[in-house]
Amino acid sequence: MSTVVQSVVAFELTSRNGAVGSVIFAQGLAMMALGPFGGAIADRLPKRSVLLVCQSAITLVFVGIGVLIISGAIAMSHLVAAGLLAGAGFAFLGPTRSAYVLELVDSAHRGTAIALNQVALNASRVAGPAIAGALLAIDSVGSGGSYLAMAILYTLAVTTTIALPVGKPPPPPDSGILEDVIAGLRYVMGQPRLRTLLVFYILVIMTGFPFITVLPGFVENQLGHPAKQISVLMGTLAAGALTASLVIAPLADSARALAIYTAAAFGFGVSLMITARMPSLTTTTAAMFLLGAASGTFQTLNGAVVVREADPAFMGRVMSLLMLAFAGFGLMALRRRVGRRARRAQRIDRHGCVCLRHRAGLVGGACAYALGPERAAATGRGFGSQRQTGGAMTAMHWNPHSLFPRAMRLILPSSSNLYHHPV
């Protein structure tokens, strides 16, 4: 819901997709800077208390922006500041919520618990855009009332969290929080399969999910509809994700989870390419359902395959590293407009389909890489050779080793392959 409302407000204030990207960039920056600390806090403090503090802080942010919009004093600087504050809250909320869910179930059902948690998130993504679209369409409510409505929903979340069990008391900390962060990073670096899964997820999210930032301009400039119609697309996207999550959740603890997870990432890239070629709002809506199904399957199974490899003592810190994917997505949402890149970015702003095709190529490269070097070249060509014409951008084959050879050799050695050993 917040994604729809803040995107519409930013686009209406400036009529630029870059403004939408600025707000998401601010949120991603805060999540990137504070995410590792959020995971460390989740592993050393009572998780329910951390959830209550984060939910209350985000509620106050929504109330403040709602009041500014209603009073007519809203400016882009306010939206960016709200993005920073909300991102800070999410940096602690996300890993704590996942670790708290795992704390309440036995080890045999961790994968299913994480999958069901994602089902709940996808359900909120279905209801959120629908509610946002309805509220935005009412002149007496508008975007200001929508922000206040989100504050009310978060207040209800605080009330619900208070009713939950306290959970297991964490062990007394025997080191500083910075030492905990470093220990978490060392743990992940020392687990090859866990490290590969984390980096694979981050690559797919960072390269694929920024397509959301061009949707307002895509709807208005390419499809000829008001930018507020993105609520229809976002609702359909979430509906596809929810449907897929309900179907896939029972398989979260099965031996097939990893294979389905990887296939869903490929499906996400293909769905982006299909969406980019849709000529009308109706056909785009249908394509968005497929896109949502692929992304929903990928996200639902991600936590399930990760928790198999992670030590419960490091669960908050591991989940915080997963959150960095969405932080990176926010950072990639903002493009600099300098020289030739400026003209190319302006074309992307006017023609959102170009960006969708490019994202599909990047996702394909990330997926091919995760399968291992012997499969990457052949699989990557399927996504990487999609050259578009008419001034559009070329979706080139993307290999992390070619861009960051020294860093990627450290993080993901060329021998890394999720399929070397069956789960």
PEWOMO-V92725 format. One record per residue. RES is the residue in one small letter. PHI is phi in whole degrees, 0 to 359 (none if undefined). PSI is psi as a letter, one per 40 degrees, with the letter a starting at -180 (NA if undefined). Layout:
RES_PHI_PSI / RES_PHI_PSI
//
This chain:
m_none_d / s_295_d / t_298_d / v_295_d / v_294_d / q_292_d / s_294_d / v_294_d / v_297_d / a_297_d / f_291_d / e_290_d / l_288_d / t_234_e / s_61_f / r_228_h / n_296_d / g_300_d / a_292_d / v_300_d / g_298_d / s_296_d / v_293_d / i_293_d / f_299_d / a_298_d / q_295_d / g_295_d / l_298_d / a_295_d / m_294_d / m_295_d / a_287_d / l_255_e / g_306_d / p_301_d / f_289_d / g_298_d / g_294_d / a_295_d / i_297_d / a_298_d / d_272_e / r_235_e / l_237_i / p_302_h / k_292_d / r_296_d / s_295_d / v_297_d / l_300_d / l_296_d / v_296_d / c_295_d / q_298_d / s_294_d / a_295_d / i_294_d / t_301_d / l_296_d / v_298_d / f_295_d / v_297_d / g_298_d / i_293_d / g_300_d / v_295_d / l_297_d / i_293_d / i_297_d / s_280_e / g_80_e / a_262_e / i_293_i / a_218_i / m_301_d / s_299_d / h_293_d / l_296_d / v_294_d / a_297_d / a_296_d / g_298_d / l_298_d / l_292_d / a_295_d / g_299_d / a_298_d / g_295_d / f_293_d / a_299_d / f_265_d / l_292_d / g_301_d / p_296_d / t_293_d / r_296_d / s_295_d / a_295_d / y_293_d / v_301_d / l_293_d / e_289_d / l_267_e / v_235_i / d_280_i / s_297_d / a_290_e / h_240_f / r_298_d / g_300_d / t_295_d / a_298_d / i_294_d / a_297_d / l_292_d / n_298_d / q_291_d / v_300_d / a_297_d / l_296_d / n_293_d / a_297_d / s_293_d / r_288_d / v_285_d / a_290_d / g_302_d / p_299_d / a_296_d / i_294_d / a_299_d / g_299_d / a_294_d / l_291_d / l_295_d / a_283_e / i_268_h / d_300_d / s_286_e / v_254_c / g_61_a / s_288_d / g_296_d / g_295_d / s_295_d / y_295_d / l_294_d / a_297_d / m_296_d / a_296_d / i_295_d / l_297_d / y_291_d / t_296_d / l_296_d / a_296_d / v_298_d / t_298_d / t_294_d / t_297_d / i_299_d / a_281_e / l_280_i / p_299_i / v_295_d / g_91_i / k_286_h / p_293_h / p_289_i / p_293_i / p_301_h / p_293_h / d_246_e / s_208_i / g_284_i / i_294_d / l_295_d / e_297_d / d_295_d / v_299_d / i_297_d / a_297_d / g_296_d / l_296_d / r_296_d / y_298_d / v_296_d / m_297_d / g_272_e / q_244_g / p_304_d / r_292_d / l_297_d / r_299_d / t_295_d / l_298_d / l_296_d / v_291_d / f_302_d / y_298_d / i_299_d / l_297_d / v_295_d / i_294_d / m_294_d / t_273_d / g_258_d / f_287_e / p_298_e / f_302_d / i_299_d / t_291_d / v_262_e / l_298_d / p_303_d / g_291_d / f_298_d / v_293_d / e_281_d / n_269_d / q_268_d / l_263_e / g_75_f / h_237_i / p_300_i / a_300_d / k_297_e / q_290_e / i_297_e / s_298_d / v_293_d / l_294_d / m_293_d / g_295_d / t_292_d / l_303_d / a_291_d / a_296_d / g_298_d / a_295_d / l_294_d / t_301_d / a_296_d / s_298_d / l_295_d / v_285_d / i_274_d / a_309_d / p_297_e / l_267_e / a_298_d / d_259_e / s_270_i / a_288_e / r_273_e / a_302_d / l_294_d / a_294_d / i_295_d / y_301_d / t_293_d / a_297_d / a_295_d / a_295_d / f_298_d / g_299_d / f_297_d / g_296_d / v_297_d / s_295_d / l_298_d / m_294_d / i_296_d / t_300_d / a_298_d / r_263_e / m_285_h / p_269_e / s_218_i / l_295_d / t_295_d / t_290_d / t_295_d / t_298_d / a_297_d / a_294_d / m_294_d / f_295_d / l_297_d / l_299_d / g_294_d / a_297_d / a_293_d / s_292_d / g_295_d / t_298_d / f_299_d / q_289_d / t_297_d / l_276_e / n_302_d / g_299_d / a_296_d / v_284_d / v_285_d / v_294_d / r_296_d / e_262_e / a_261_i / d_284_h / p_305_d / a_295_d / f_249_e / m_299_d / g_299_d / r_289_d / v_295_d / m_294_d / s_293_d / l_291_d / l_296_d / m_297_d / l_297_d / a_299_d / f_285_d / a_296_d / g_296_d / f_301_d / g_295_d / l_293_d / m_283_e / a_286_e / l_257_h / r_249_h / r_281_i / r_249_g / v_230_h / g_57_b / r_295_d / r_295_d / a_296_d / r_295_d / r_294_d / a_296_d / q_296_d / r_296_d / i_294_d / d_299_d / r_282_d / h_235_g / g_300_d / c_297_d / v_299_d / c_295_d / l_297_d / r_296_d / h_296_d / r_300_d / a_299_d / g_296_d / l_294_d / v_299_d / g_299_d / g_297_d / a_296_d / c_295_d / a_299_d / y_297_d / a_295_d / l_286_e / g_116_i / p_298_d / e_288_e / r_253_e / a_297_d / a_298_d / a_294_d / t_289_d / g_297_d / r_296_d / g_298_d / f_262_d / g_275_e / s_255_f / q_277_g / r_272_h / q_264_i / t_245_a / g_70_f / g_82_e / a_281_i / m_273_i / t_273_h / a_272_g / m_275_i / h_299_h / w_241_h / n_232_h / p_304_d / h_296_d / s_286_d / l_269_d / f_231_g / p_301_d / r_289_d / a_295_d / m_288_d / r_294_d / l_286_d / i_279_d / l_229_g / p_305_i / s_298_e / s_276_e / s_296_h / n_204_h / l_299_d / y_256_e / h_296_d / h_227_h / p_294_i / v_281_NA
//
